[in-house]
């Protein structure tokens, strides 16, 4: 038999325009650069990644291990295991009662019982997946969502992949929404507004009157609200208020809030990739569960038993209390150094202005890592603005405000954090002398 050698063709190209246009997160760029230095034996102070240094609570490890030993390694329902959803429902009912309610206009408090929560819980393979599903559910291809001008980079990545147009509302000097922008940026194709309080990267906490104003705006415009509440358990000044506290005062068919929560941050479980969404209505719950099929294939079964054990023995307040001295110490060191910043009310980060050095944030972060072995994330990643070119493709450039800031995480051992901030202050002095 004679084998005919075929003429070689050029290798296939990436056909998906959305995939090609996807901006790369600067968080991961710094993460990889820091790991490369560490692999070379360099002692790098890691203030770049939002990964609290606490140990995973033993009850979570034990429950996950027990599930593995019991053979709980098979597919689970796409909505989540009953054990996990019941634990989440109990957890949410406790949380809402414990937090200050937003009074309803008729004087009611809108605190639903546990049983009502249960029908609105969908387990996610991490809050990132939950946010991706929420954005794709609320906005169709070519429609738009309102995002803060300083934001977590995955939002815009998810918009690009989903064919959704991001429109950015401005933030004040204290990183609060400029509410007038919401109406100015909206049209009939604007389907959702995203709220992130406490914010990543700014740590800003939206007060009750702001939450009320955004909610009333969404009601008036017939829009959804996607509420990213990944950092709701880390509040150091004030109190976290959720749009759910307004939404659940209404009949189910009038609700509009999809609230997404992270198990990772509150329970030192960033590598476990678990979270959940509170859905406003039964049809949305069903749709989110269906979307889990292509987005995850299946949720990790044994980890859901760990999640249930973690939430039923809720001790997230202890980790917040442990972080409070580091949050305070980092602020004191930054003030002593003269660095301009707005004190964060919550979250895990300080977002500081380094414009006095004359260096753009990306160059500042690169030099700081190379010279002082301290890893921080340039603000560019948190403020990319898309521009459509003549050929229809998107390009991305950071806004001016983002380019003059860097994000540093204080959720690391206090001595390491303090040394890192001191090195940053010293580095800035050498650049401004």
N, C-alpha and C positions, 0 to 999 in steps of 0.2 A: 504494500500500500504506500503510495507516494503522498507525503504531507506537503500541502501547499502553504507556504509562508505568506500570511496576510500582511499587507502594508500597514505599518504602525500609524495610528492616528494620534493627534494631540490628546493629552490627558483631559478628562472632563473638567469643566469649570463649575464654580459654585453658582447654581442657577438662581437661588433665592436672593433677590435684591435686598429683602429685609435682613437676611443673615449677613450679607456683605456690608450693609450699612450699620450694623450693630456696633455702637461705641463700646470700647473696652473700659471696664471699671478701673480707675486709678488706684482704688483700694487694693485690687489684686496685683497691680504692677508693683506697688510698694511691698506688699506681702511677699511676692516672689523674690524681689531684690534683697529684702532682709533675710530671707531664708538662704539665699545663695551665700551671703556674707557669713551667716552662722555655720553653714556647711564648711566654710574655710577656716573655722575656728574663731571667728570674731565674736566678741560678746556684744550683741546688739540689744539695746533697750527698746522693747517693742511697745510703742504707744500708738501703733497704727490700727490694730484690729480690735473690734468690739467683742472680745471674748473674755468675760470675767474669769479671774484666776481661781475661783472656788472649786472645791471638789464636788463631784456629783453626789447628791444625798444618798446615803446607803440604802434607804428604802426603795429608791428607784432601781439601783443595781440589783438588789435582792429580788424585786418583783419581776424584773426582766429576766434574770437568771432562772427564777422559778418557772416562768413561762416557757423558756427554752427547754428546761428539764422535763416539763410536762408535755412537750411536743407541740407547743403552740407556734409552729413555724409555717403554717399554711396560709392561704389567702384569707383576707378578712373582708367584710362588707366595705364597699367603696365609700360609704358615708362614715365609716369608722366602727370599731367594735362597740357593742352596747356598754361594756364596762368602761371604756374610755369616754364615750359620750355622756354617760350618767355622771361620771366624776367631773367632767367639764361643766355640766349643767349645775351640779351642786356648787362647784367653785364660782361660777358666774353669779349664781343667786347670792352667795355670801359676799362677793365683791361689791355687787351693786348696793346691797343693804349697808355695807360698811362705809361706802363713800357718800359724800354729800350729794343729795339728789338735786336735780334741776327741777324746781317746782313747775308743775303744769299750769297753763293759763287758767284752768278751773280750780287750781289749788291742790290737785292730786299729785301723787309722788311717782306713779308709774314704775313700781317695783314688782316685777312679775314673780310668781311662785316658781319653784324648781321645776315642776311638771311642764310649765309652758316653755321654759328654756330648752328642755330636752328635744323638742320637735324642731329646734332651730340650729342645732349644732352639727357641723360637718368637720371631721378631722382632716388635717392637711399634712402633707409631707414637708413640714416647715412653713413658717409664715410667708416665705418667698413664694412658694407654690400657691398659697392661699390668695396672696395679692395678685398674682398673675391671673388666676381664675376669676377673681372679682373684677379686674379691669376688662377682661375679655367678655364677661357676662354683661357688664353695664354699658360697654361701648362697642359698637360695630366698626367694621373697617371703614375708614374715612371720617368717622365721628371723632369728637374731641373730649378731652378730660382736662379739668383745671388742676394744676399742680403748683406747689410753692416754688418760688424761684431758686431757693436753696433746698435741695432734696436728696434723698437716698438714691444713688445711681441706678439701682435696679428698676426704678419706676420708668425711666425713659427707655431702658432696654426692653422692658415688657411692652411699652407702647409701640416701639419700632417693630417688634416681632408680631404684635397684634394688629398692625396697620392703623393704630390710633394716633391722632394728632394731639401732642401735649401743648397746652397753653398755660403760661406761667404767671401766677399772680404775685405781685411784689410783696416784700416783707419790710417792715419798719426797721429802724435802727436796733430795735430790741427783738427782731425776728418774729414779730406778730403780723398776721395777714393784713394787707391793705384791702379792706372789705369792699371799697368802691370798685376795685379791679374785677371782682367776680362778675358783676353785671356788664362791665365794659368788654370783657373777654368772651362773653357767652353769646351764642346764637342758637338757632333751632337744632344744630348738629352737636351741641355740647350736652353730653349725657350724664356726666358725673363730676363731682368735685372731691379731691382727695385731701384728707386731713391727717397729719402726723403729729401727735402730741402725747408725750414729749417727743421732740424732734430729733432725728438723726440727720444732720450732724450738730445742730445748734443747741439742743437741749431745751428749746423754748417750750413752755407749757401754756396752752391757750386757756384763758379764763372763761368762766361760765357765760359771760355776755358775748364773747366771740363765738363760742360753740352755738349759742342760741341764734346769733345773727347768720351764721353759715347754714344752720338748719332751716331757718325761716326762708332764706334765699333759695335753698334747694326745693323746698315745698312750693314756693311761688313759681319756680321755673320747671317743676315736674322732673327734677333731676335726682339721681342717686347720690349717696355719700359713701365713699370708701374710707373707712377709718383704720389707719395703721396704728395699732396700740401695742406694738412690740415692747415698748419701754414703759408701759403704764405702771409697773411695780417699782420703778426707780424714780421717785419724786422726793426732792429735798427741800423745796420751798413751795407752799401752796398745796393744792390737791388736784389730782387728775379727774377730769370730767369727760365722760364719753357721750357722743351723740346718741348712743343707745338710750341714755336716760331720758331723752326727749322722744325718741322714736317709739319706745315701748309704752308710752302714754296714749298712743293712738290705736285704733283697731288695726288688726293685722294687715288688712288689704290697703291701708294707707301708709305703711311703713316703707322706709327707703334706705336704711343704713346696713351696710355689710361691714362688720367690725372684725378685723383680723388680729389674732393673738399669737404670740411666740412662746413656746415652752422653753426654747433654747436659752434665752437671756435670763429669765427669772430663776431657772433651776440649774444653771451652769452646765447646760446640755447642748451646746451649739453643734456638736457633731452628731447628735441623735436625729436631727431634722424632723421635729414634730411641732405642730401648731394646730390652730383651729379657727374656723370662721363662725361667727354668729350671724345667721341669715334673718332677713326681715319677714319672710313669708314662706309658706309651705312649698310653693312652686319654685322659689329660689333655692331652697334647701335641696329639692330634688334635682334641679339643674346643676348645682355645684357638685352633688354626689356623682352625677353622670359625667361631669367634666373631669372628675378624678380618674375616670377610666383611661383616657388618652394621656393625661398629664402625669400620672404616677403608675398606672398598671395595677398597682395594689399598694396599700399602706403597709408599713412594716409591723407585722402582727405582734411580736414579743415586746416591742418598745411601747406599744399602746397600753400594755399592762403596767409598764414602768411609769408612763404618764399618769395613769389612774392613781397609782400609789403616791406619786409626787404631789398631785393636786389635793388628794384627800388628807395629806399631812402637811398642808400648805405652810411653808416657812420662808416664803420669798421676802417677807418683811425683815427677816434676820439678815439676809444678804444686802438689802437696801441699807439697813442700819450699819452694816460693816463697811459699806462704800462711802457713807456720809463723811467720815473723817478724811478719807482720801480726796473726795470732792472739795472739802473745805481747805485741806492743805494745798492742793493744786491751785486753788483760787488765791490763797495767800501768797504763794510763790510767784504766781503770775503778776499779782499786784505789786509785789516788791520789785519785780524786774521792770515794771513800767510798761508791760505789753498791753495794748488795748484789746479788750474783749468784753463781751456781754455775759455776765454770770449765768450759766445754765440752771434752770429750775429742776431739771430732771435728766434722765438718760445716763450715758456713760462717757460723754465727751465734752471737751472745751473746743470752741471754734474761734481761733485767735487771729488777729490782724497782724501780718508781718510786713506790711507795705513799707514800713520805715527802712527796711533793709535795701529797698530798691530792686529786690529780686522777685520775679514772678513765683507763684507758689510751687510750681513743679521744679524749678531750679533750686529754690530754697530747700525743698524736701530732699532732692538728690544730693546737694552739698552737705546738708545736715547728716544724712546717712553716711556719706563717704568720709566726712571729717570728724564727726562726733559720735558716730555709730548709734544714732537715735532715729527710729523710724516713726514718721508722722505722715498723714495723708494730705496731699495738696488739695486745696479747695476746688480746683478745676473740676474734679470728679463730681462735685455736688452742685454744679451750676452749668452743665452743658446745655447750650441752646441750639436747636436744629435750624438749618437754613436750607431751603429747597433750591437746587441749582437749575439752570436752564434745561438740562437734560432730564429733570425730574428726580435726580438722586439727592440724598440728604448729606450734608456735611455738618459737623458739630464743632462749636467753639465755646469756651467758657465765658460767662459774663464777667464784667469787670470786678464785681464784688467778690465772686468766688475766687478769682485769680489772686486776690491779695490776702487770702486766709489759708490756714492749715487746720486740720482736725487732729487733736491728740486725745487718747483714751486714758482715763485715770483709774480704770478697773484692773490695775496690775498691783503687785505688791508695793506697799507704800514707799519703801526705801528706793525701789527701782523707779517708781513714778517721780519721786522728789529729785533723784539724780538726773533723770531725763529732762525734767523742766529746768533744772539749773543749767544743764548743758545747752538747752535751747536758748535760755536767756544770755548765756555767755557767747554763744554763736552769734546772736543778734547784735550784741555789743561790738563784736569784731567787724561786723558788716556796716555798722552805723558810726563807727569812730571816725 
